[in-house]
Amino acid sequence: MPPPVFRFAPSSNGFLHLGHAYSALLNFESARARGGRLLLRIEDIDATRCRAEFEAAIYEDLGWLGIAWETPVRRQSDHFADYRAALDRLAALGLLYPSFESRAEIAALVKAREADGVWPRDPDGVPLYPGAAKSLPDEERERRLRSGAPFALRLDMDAACRVAGDLAWTERGCGPDGETGDVVARPKAWGDVILARKDTPTSYHLSVVIDDALQGITDVVRGQDLFWSTAVHRLLQNILDLPRPVYRHHDLICDGAGKKLSKSSEATGLRELRARGMTAEEVRRLIGLP
Ligand code: GLU
């Protein structure tokens, strides 16, 4: 049996905090306990927010925690061609369409729909795409693309679900309501998700699925905030013929007010804690690790 392969996949859009430390240490220790490997991936597709300075800080903070990972590190912005190839496959299956509305136009459409009743939201609480770009006449779609109008490439969720059929994933951790074991994937809850934009030729959902496959990841250990996203990941894995890792979603480290930590919560940033004299051992104890 080849050894299991784990990964820690932070975004380089800020400094790491206690929540990242928890996730990284769980990955590191699970890999060690099972004779496996730990890979690191820098998720930096958002060129407006990700910075080399944050990436350097990630290496420093993980090293300080005593975590060791294999090199080379996979940096997503070096691999846009891989994501492009996956988009081409989805397009060839007729599963993508461009939508041209701005954020403000989408917000106005949602408001109009909500005036008529409840408009569904995705598991993160974001309203589903309310536009009609899927049924735009071909010539009009071509005209807009030729004009250079900005667009987002969306997955035709109904069509994708017809291709994939029923899906489930193996959960070794649990979801927010204790879901565990074989969990039924419900990708339709996300609507026609964006898989790429004109200027960023990928998205979180697409790149995470491609990279987990290319890196040979067998075990995805990550925060429970991504539990329901796994449905979209299973769908894309199925359509793109990619292997399915096993998932373990772990509980989130929260602040004193019970809210999920964010990269701007300075009080729990690893650099701040280190500057205040805290040791890596004390960080472990703080987040409840033995
Ligand atoms: N890059 C994501 C984050 O920092 C994690 C992605 C994943 O583990 O699937 O939240």
Boltz pocket constraint, residues with backbone or C-beta under 6 A from the ligand:
constraints:
  - pocket:
      binder: B
      contacts: [[A, 9], [A, 10], [A, 11], [A, 43], [A, 208], [A, 221], [A, 222], [A, 223], [A, 226]]
      max_distance: 6.0
